[in-house]
Amino acid sequence: MKAIHRWGLQTPAYLSRIPHPVLVANGESDRTVPSENTLDLAAGLPRGELVPLCPDAGHGGIFQYHDAFVPRALEFLES
């Protein structure tokens, strides 16, 4: 937790240099990786695609909402 907190306080990385598509997902109540960081990550990636934050979910949101996430992930990987 301390390392993740320190990472979150660092100067933002140059995400604009990443040319690849990136699917970004998280729970809306993630205490491990704050949800605000997820929004910043998706916004900073030129080809970032944000999966809507999983409601009432923490770090395991994609597992709690696997019925919605898996088809979206497969669609992303097929494109």
MOPAC internal coordinates of N, CA, C and O (Angstrom, degrees):
PM7 1SCF
backbone

  N    0.0000 0     0.00 0     0.00 0    0    0    0
  C    1.4393 1     0.00 0     0.00 0    1    0    0
  C    1.5327 1   109.93 1     0.00 0    2    1    0
  O    1.2310 1   120.21 1   139.97 1    3    2    1
  N    1.3207 1   117.21 1   -40.03 1    3    2    1
  C    1.4637 1   119.70 1  -179.89 1    5    3    2
  C    1.5225 1   111.35 1   -62.56 1    6    5    3
  O    1.2310 1   120.99 1   138.69 1    7    6    5
  N    1.3256 1   115.71 1   -41.31 1    7    6    5
  C    1.4696 1   119.87 1  -179.68 1    9    7    6
  C    1.5263 1   110.96 1   -65.29 1   10    9    7
  O    1.2310 1   120.45 1   138.26 1   11   10    9
  N    1.3129 1   116.75 1   -41.74 1   11   10    9
  C    1.4657 1   119.88 1   179.34 1   13   11   10
  C    1.5212 1   110.21 1   -65.59 1   14   13   11
  O    1.2310 1   120.54 1   140.04 1   15   14   13
  N    1.3264 1   116.56 1   -39.96 1   15   14   13
  C    1.4579 1   120.20 1   178.11 1   17   15   14
  C    1.5290 1   110.47 1   -62.19 1   18   17   15
  O    1.2310 1   120.33 1   133.59 1   19   18   17
  N    1.3367 1   116.98 1   -46.41 1   19   18   17
  C    1.4769 1   120.28 1   178.65 1   21   19   18
  C    1.5212 1   110.29 1   -61.81 1   22   21   19
  O    1.2310 1   120.36 1   139.53 1   23   22   21
  N    1.3225 1   116.92 1   -40.47 1   23   22   21
  C    1.4630 1   120.78 1   179.08 1   25   23   22
  C    1.5262 1   109.90 1   -60.45 1   26   25   23
  O    1.2310 1   120.27 1   138.45 1   27   26   25
  N    1.3196 1   117.09 1   -41.55 1   27   26   25
  C    1.4530 1   121.23 1  -179.22 1   29   27   26
  C    1.5154 1   113.84 1   -66.30 1   30   29   27
  O    1.2310 1   120.15 1   159.35 1   31   30   29
  N    1.3239 1   117.31 1   -20.65 1   31   30   29
  C    1.4652 1   121.74 1  -179.73 1   33   31   30
  C    1.5241 1   113.02 1   -92.29 1   34   33   31
  O    1.2310 1   120.20 1   173.01 1   35   34   33
  N    1.3250 1   117.22 1    -6.99 1   35   34   33
  C    1.4603 1   120.65 1  -177.60 1   37   35   34
  C    1.5293 1   111.23 1   -70.82 1   38   37   35
  O    1.2310 1   121.58 1   -18.33 1   39   38   37
  N    1.3139 1   114.58 1   161.67 1   39   38   37
  C    1.4598 1   120.59 1   172.80 1   41   39   38
  C    1.5166 1   107.98 1   -60.61 1   42   41   39
  O    1.2310 1   119.92 1   -45.16 1   43   42   41
  N    1.3244 1   117.75 1   134.84 1   43   42   41
  C    1.4685 1   119.65 1  -178.67 1   45   43   42
  C    1.5300 1   112.23 1   -56.51 1   46   45   43
  O    1.2310 1   121.12 1   -37.73 1   47   46   45
  N    1.3167 1   115.46 1   142.27 1   47   46   45
  C    1.4641 1   121.95 1   177.75 1   49   47   46
  C    1.5327 1   109.14 1   -75.16 1   50   49   47
  O    1.2310 1   120.87 1   -15.55 1   51   50   49
  N    1.2857 1   115.94 1   164.45 1   51   50   49
  C    1.4591 1   121.57 1   178.87 1   53   51   50
  C    1.5277 1   109.45 1   -81.79 1   54   53   51
  O    1.2310 1   121.08 1  -107.36 1   55   54   53
  N    1.2953 1   115.54 1    72.64 1   55   54   53
  C    1.4609 1   120.42 1  -177.36 1   57   55   54
  C    1.5194 1   112.02 1   -65.00 1   58   57   55
  O    1.2310 1   120.31 1   156.23 1   59   58   57
  N    1.3057 1   117.02 1   -23.77 1   59   58   57
  C    1.4629 1   120.39 1  -178.22 1   61   59   58
  C    1.5253 1   112.27 1   -64.96 1   62   61   59
  O    1.2310 1   120.26 1   167.58 1   63   62   61
  N    1.3160 1   117.11 1   -12.42 1   63   62   61
  C    1.4756 1   121.21 1   178.36 1   65   63   62
  C    1.5306 1   112.41 1   -84.01 1   66   65   63
  O    1.2310 1   120.07 1   170.93 1   67   66   65
  N    1.3179 1   117.46 1    -9.07 1   67   66   65
  C    1.4644 1   120.56 1  -178.39 1   69   67   66
  C    1.5262 1   108.03 1   -85.98 1   70   69   67
  O    1.2310 1   119.84 1   -69.76 1   71   70   69
  N    1.3293 1   117.91 1   110.24 1   71   70   69
  C    1.4626 1   120.46 1  -173.83 1   73   71   70
  C    1.5261 1   114.30 1   -85.65 1   74   73   71
  O    1.2310 1   120.19 1   172.42 1   75   74   73
  N    1.3001 1   117.23 1    -7.58 1   75   74   73
  C    1.4618 1   120.99 1  -172.74 1   77   75   74
  C    1.5247 1   111.82 1   -87.06 1   78   77   75
  O    1.2310 1   120.42 1   -28.34 1   79   78   77
  N    1.3355 1   116.81 1   151.66 1   79   78   77
  C    1.4619 1   118.84 1   172.88 1   81   79   78
  C    1.5262 1   110.14 1   -66.85 1   82   81   79
  O    1.2310 1   120.73 1   -38.58 1   83   82   81
  N    1.3157 1   116.22 1   141.42 1   83   82   81
  C    1.4603 1   121.88 1  -178.38 1   85   83   82
  C    1.5195 1   108.31 1  -135.28 1   86   85   83
  O    1.2310 1   120.55 1   -52.95 1   87   86   85
  N    1.3202 1   116.55 1   127.05 1   87   86   85
  C    1.4575 1   121.65 1   175.42 1   89   87   86
  C    1.5242 1   107.26 1   -94.51 1   90   89   87
  O    1.2310 1   120.62 1   -56.54 1   91   90   89
  N    1.3183 1   116.42 1   123.46 1   91   90   89
  C    1.4584 1   122.01 1  -175.75 1   93   91   90
  C    1.5250 1   108.65 1  -113.90 1   94   93   91
  O    1.2310 1   120.45 1   -52.50 1   95   94   93
  N    1.3340 1   116.75 1   127.50 1   95   94   93
  C    1.4661 1   121.12 1  -178.40 1   97   95   94
  C    1.5190 1   109.29 1  -141.93 1   98   97   95
  O    1.2310 1   121.31 1   -26.68 1   99   98   97
  N    1.3285 1   115.11 1   153.32 1   99   98   97
  C    1.4528 1   120.18 1   179.22 1  101   99   98
  C    1.5278 1   108.43 1  -170.53 1  102  101   99
  O    1.2310 1   121.02 1   -13.61 1  103  102  101
  N    1.3055 1   115.65 1   166.39 1  103  102  101
  C    1.4563 1   120.78 1   172.18 1  105  103  102
  C    1.5174 1   109.75 1   -85.89 1  106  105  103
  O    1.2310 1   120.12 1   -25.65 1  107  106  105
  N    1.3192 1   117.37 1   154.35 1  107  106  105
  C    1.4641 1   119.35 1  -178.07 1  109  107  106
  C    1.5223 1   112.65 1   -76.87 1  110  109  107
  O    1.2310 1   120.19 1   169.52 1  111  110  109
  N    1.3293 1   117.25 1   -10.48 1  111  110  109
  C    1.4681 1   121.06 1  -179.50 1  113  111  110
  C    1.5235 1   111.10 1  -124.60 1  114  113  111
  O    1.2310 1   120.27 1  -141.88 1  115  114  113
  N    1.3200 1   117.10 1    38.12 1  115  114  113
  C    1.4632 1   121.76 1  -177.81 1  117  115  114
  C    1.5243 1   109.47 1   -77.09 1  118  117  115
  O    1.2310 1   120.85 1   -59.84 1  119  118  117
  N    1.3303 1   115.99 1   120.16 1  119  118  117
  C    1.4647 1   120.03 1   177.32 1  121  119  118
  C    1.5211 1   111.20 1   -93.36 1  122  121  119
  O    1.2310 1   119.86 1   162.09 1  123  122  121
  N    1.3283 1   117.87 1   -17.91 1  123  122  121
  C    1.4594 1   120.94 1   179.15 1  125  123  122
  C    1.5237 1   110.27 1   -74.38 1  126  125  123
  O    1.2310 1   120.64 1   128.47 1  127  126  125
  N    1.3143 1   116.37 1   -51.53 1  127  126  125
  C    1.4642 1   122.68 1   175.20 1  129  127  126
  C    1.5236 1   105.67 1  -122.66 1  130  129  127
  O    1.2310 1   119.74 1   -77.91 1  131  130  129
  N    1.3208 1   118.10 1   102.09 1  131  130  129
  C    1.4605 1   120.11 1  -174.32 1  133  131  130
  C    1.5275 1   112.99 1   -51.62 1  134  133  131
  O    1.2310 1   121.22 1   -40.94 1  135  134  133
  N    1.3072 1   115.27 1   139.06 1  135  134  133
  C    1.4621 1   121.27 1  -176.41 1  137  135  134
  C    1.5239 1   112.35 1   -59.33 1  138  137  135
  O    1.2310 1   119.99 1   149.87 1  139  138  137
  N    1.3350 1   117.63 1   -30.13 1  139  138  137
  C    1.4673 1   120.10 1   177.02 1  141  139  138
  C    1.5253 1   110.35 1   -60.75 1  142  141  139
  O    1.2310 1   120.52 1   144.34 1  143  142  141
  N    1.3373 1   116.60 1   -35.66 1  143  142  141
  C    1.4702 1   120.07 1   178.03 1  145  143  142
  C    1.5206 1   110.82 1   -65.06 1  146  145  143
  O    1.2310 1   120.62 1   144.98 1  147  146  145
  N    1.3200 1   116.42 1   -35.02 1  147  146  145
  C    1.4609 1   120.70 1   178.34 1  149  147  146
  C    1.5190 1   110.27 1   -64.30 1  150  149  147
  O    1.2310 1   120.53 1   135.89 1  151  150  149
  N    1.3160 1   116.60 1   -44.11 1  151  150  149
  C    1.4573 1   120.81 1   179.04 1  153  151  150
  C    1.5265 1   110.74 1   -64.10 1  154  153  151
  O    1.2310 1   120.42 1   138.59 1  155  154  153
  N    1.3327 1   116.81 1   -41.41 1  155  154  153
  C    1.4641 1   120.94 1   177.91 1  157  155  154
  C    1.5232 1   111.03 1   -64.34 1  158  157  155
  O    1.2310 1   120.58 1   138.80 1  159  158  157
  N    1.3216 1   116.50 1   -41.20 1  159  158  157
  C    1.4592 1   120.85 1   179.28 1  161  159  158
  C    1.5236 1   110.44 1   -60.53 1  162  161  159
  O    1.2310 1   120.31 1   129.45 1  163  162  161
  N    1.3128 1   117.02 1   -50.55 1  163  162  161
  C    1.4668 1   120.85 1  -179.01 1  165  163  162
  C    1.5269 1   111.11 1   -61.32 1  166  165  163
  O    1.2310 1   120.52 1   140.72 1  167  166  165
  N    1.3251 1   116.61 1   -39.28 1  167  166  165
  C    1.4655 1   120.39 1  -179.30 1  169  167  166
  C    1.5287 1   112.01 1   -70.41 1  170  169  167
  O    1.2310 1   120.15 1   150.64 1  171  170  169
  N    1.3248 1   117.32 1   -29.36 1  171  170  169
  C    1.4569 1   121.06 1  -177.15 1  173  171  170
  C    1.5136 1   115.10 1   -84.45 1  174  173  171
  O    1.2310 1   120.25 1   167.65 1  175  174  173
  N    1.3064 1   117.12 1   -12.35 1  175  174  173
  C    1.4666 1   121.21 1  -179.76 1  177  175  174
  C    1.5290 1   109.08 1   -93.90 1  178  177  175
  O    1.2310 1   119.80 1   -54.69 1  179  178  177
  N    1.3326 1   117.99 1   125.31 1  179  178  177
  C    1.4594 1   119.48 1  -177.27 1  181  179  178
  C    1.5327 1   113.46 1   -59.79 1  182  181  179
  O    1.2310 1   120.50 1   149.62 1  183  182  181
  N    1.3141 1   116.65 1   -30.38 1  183  182  181
  C    1.4710 1   120.08 1   179.96 1  185  183  182
  C    1.5271 1   110.30 1  -120.06 1  186  185  183
  O    1.2310 1   120.88 1  -149.63 1  187  186  185
  N    1.3234 1   115.92 1    30.37 1  187  186  185
  C    1.4532 1   121.28 1   178.28 1  189  187  186
  C    1.5175 1   111.44 1   -76.90 1  190  189  187
  O    1.2310 1   121.04 1   -43.17 1  191  190  189
  N    1.3120 1   115.63 1   136.83 1  191  190  189
  C    1.4618 1   122.02 1   176.23 1  193  191  190
  C    1.5185 1   107.68 1  -120.90 1  194  193  191
  O    1.2310 1   120.94 1   -57.88 1  195  194  193
  N    1.3133 1   115.80 1   122.12 1  195  194  193
  C    1.4557 1   121.10 1  -178.14 1  197  195  194
  C    1.5156 1   110.53 1   -94.12 1  198  197  195
  O    1.2310 1   120.96 1   -56.61 1  199  198  197
  N    1.3240 1   115.78 1   123.39 1  199  198  197
  C    1.4562 1   121.13 1   169.56 1  201  199  198
  C    1.5224 1   105.00 1   -78.06 1  202  201  199
  O    1.2310 1   118.96 1   -47.84 1  203  202  201
  N    1.3232 1   119.59 1   132.16 1  203  202  201
  C    1.4705 1   118.49 1   179.22 1  205  203  202
  C    1.5271 1   110.89 1   -49.91 1  206  205  203
  O    1.2310 1   121.02 1   -41.68 1  207  206  205
  N    1.3248 1   115.66 1   138.32 1  207  206  205
  C    1.4546 1   120.14 1  -178.36 1  209  207  206
  C    1.5228 1   110.26 1   -58.53 1  210  209  207
  O    1.2310 1   121.02 1   -47.93 1  211  210  209
  N    1.3182 1   115.66 1   132.07 1  211  210  209
  C    1.4640 1   121.49 1  -177.90 1  213  211  210
  C    1.5304 1   109.30 1   -67.75 1  214  213  211
  O    1.2310 1   119.69 1   -59.02 1  215  214  213
  N    1.3267 1   118.20 1   120.98 1  215  214  213
  C    1.4623 1   120.50 1  -177.10 1  217  215  214
  C    1.5259 1   112.25 1   -66.90 1  218  217  215
  O    1.2310 1   121.11 1   -36.29 1  219  218  217
  N    1.3125 1   115.47 1   143.71 1  219  218  217
  C    1.4726 1   122.04 1   177.95 1  221  219  218
  C    1.5204 1   112.21 1    52.32 1  222  221  219
  O    1.2310 1   120.35 1  -145.09 1  223  222  221
  N    1.3255 1   116.94 1    34.91 1  223  222  221
  C    1.4586 1   120.94 1  -178.64 1  225  223  222
  C    1.5193 1   109.63 1  -127.12 1  226  225  223
  O    1.2310 1   121.41 1   -31.44 1  227  226  225
  N    1.3128 1   114.91 1   148.56 1  227  226  225
  C    1.4516 1   121.08 1   175.79 1  229  227  226
  C    1.5126 1   110.30 1   -99.33 1  230  229  227
  O    1.2310 1   121.03 1    40.54 1  231  230  229
  N    1.3281 1   115.64 1  -139.46 1  231  230  229
  C    1.4620 1   121.98 1  -175.43 1  233  231  230
  C    1.5269 1   112.30 1   -64.56 1  234  233  231
  O    1.2310 1   119.87 1   156.27 1  235  234  233
  N    1.3068 1   117.85 1   -23.73 1  235  234  233
  C    1.4653 1   121.19 1  -178.78 1  237  235  234
  C    1.5159 1   113.42 1   -97.90 1  238  237  235
  O    1.2310 1   120.31 1  -153.74 1  239  238  237
  N    1.3162 1   117.01 1    26.26 1  239  238  237
  C    1.4602 1   121.37 1  -176.81 1  241  239  238
  C    1.5167 1   114.43 1   -54.11 1  242  241  239
  O    1.2310 1   120.36 1   142.32 1  243  242  241
  N    1.3379 1   116.92 1   -37.68 1  243  242  241
  C    1.4667 1   118.47 1  -179.19 1  245  243  242
  C    1.5274 1   111.65 1   -68.87 1  246  245  243
  O    1.2310 1   120.04 1   157.58 1  247  246  245
  N    1.3264 1   117.54 1   -22.42 1  247  246  245
  C    1.4622 1   120.71 1   176.21 1  249  247  246
  C    1.5210 1   110.70 1   -83.95 1  250  249  247
  O    1.2310 1   120.86 1   141.30 1  251  250  249
  N    1.3353 1   115.97 1   -38.70 1  251  250  249
  C    1.4590 1   119.83 1   177.64 1  253  251  250
  C    1.5219 1   111.16 1   -65.00 1  254  253  251
  O    1.2310 1   120.66 1   146.03 1  255  254  253
  N    1.3337 1   116.34 1   -33.97 1  255  254  253
  C    1.4675 1   122.08 1  -177.22 1  257  255  254
  C    1.5224 1   110.42 1  -115.71 1  258  257  255
  O    1.2310 1   120.88 1  -139.47 1  259  258  257
  N    1.3169 1   115.92 1    40.53 1  259  258  257
  C    1.4712 1   120.40 1  -176.19 1  261  259  258
  C    1.5185 1   112.48 1   -61.24 1  262  261  259
  O    1.2310 1   119.83 1   148.79 1  263  262  261
  N    1.3363 1   117.93 1   -31.21 1  263  262  261
  C    1.4681 1   120.00 1   179.75 1  265  263  262
  C    1.5230 1   111.58 1   -61.17 1  266  265  263
  O    1.2310 1   119.89 1   147.41 1  267  266  265
  N    1.3145 1   117.82 1   -32.59 1  267  266  265
  C    1.4616 1   121.84 1   178.66 1  269  267  266
  C    1.5290 1   111.48 1   -90.81 1  270  269  267
  O    1.2310 1   120.76 1   144.42 1  271  270  269
  N    1.3449 1   116.15 1   -35.58 1  271  270  269
  C    1.4600 1   119.44 1  -174.30 1  273  271  270
  C    1.5297 1   113.20 1   -74.02 1  274  273  271
  O    1.2310 1   119.63 1   136.42 1  275  274  273
  N    1.3146 1   118.31 1   -43.58 1  275  274  273
  C    1.4705 1   120.85 1  -174.52 1  277  275  274
  C    1.5268 1   112.03 1   -59.23 1  278  277  275
  O    1.2310 1   118.49 1   131.72 1  279  278  277
  N    1.3288 1   120.48 1   -48.28 1  279  278  277
  C    1.4690 1   118.68 1   177.57 1  281  279  278
  C    1.5348 1   112.36 1   -60.75 1  282  281  279
  O    1.2310 1   120.44 1   142.76 1  283  282  281
  N    1.3329 1   116.77 1   -37.24 1  283  282  281
  C    1.4687 1   119.95 1   179.30 1  285  283  282
  C    1.5249 1   110.25 1   -66.90 1  286  285  283
  O    1.2310 1   120.07 1   138.77 1  287  286  285
  N    1.3216 1   117.46 1   -41.23 1  287  286  285
  C    1.4661 1   121.31 1   178.11 1  289  287  286
  C    1.5230 1   111.10 1   -65.16 1  290  289  287
  O    1.2310 1   120.24 1   138.07 1  291  290  289
  N    1.3187 1   117.15 1   -41.93 1  291  290  289
  C    1.4690 1   120.59 1   178.64 1  293  291  290
  C    1.5298 1   110.59 1   -64.28 1  294  293  291
  O    1.2310 1   120.27 1   138.88 1  295  294  293
  N    1.3156 1   117.09 1   -41.12 1  295  294  293
  C    1.4692 1   121.31 1   176.85 1  297  295  294
  C    1.5348 1   110.53 1   -59.82 1  298  297  295
  O    1.2310 1   121.00 1   135.89 1  299  298  297
  N    1.3262 1   115.70 1   -44.11 1  299  298  297
  C    1.4642 1   121.51 1   178.71 1  301  299  298
  C    1.5379 1   110.49 1   -61.49 1  302  301  299
  O    1.2310 1   120.39 1   134.08 1  303  302  301
  N    1.3268 1   116.86 1   -45.92 1  303  302  301
  C    1.4660 1   120.86 1  -177.49 1  305  303  302
  C    1.5234 1   112.56 1   -68.88 1  306  305  303
  O    1.2310 1   120.31 1   151.42 1  307  306  305
  N    1.3157 1   117.01 1   -28.58 1  307  306  305
  C    1.4621 1   120.19 1   179.54 1  309  307  306
  C    1.5163 1   112.94 1   -78.95 1  310  309  307
  O    1.2310 1   120.07 1   160.53 1  311  310  309
  N    1.3145 1   117.47 1   -19.47 1  311  310  309
  C    1.4705 1   119.54 1  -177.56 1  313  311  310
  C    1.5139 1   111.99 1   -82.37 1  314  313  311
  O    1.2310 1   120.10 1   180.00 1  315  314  313

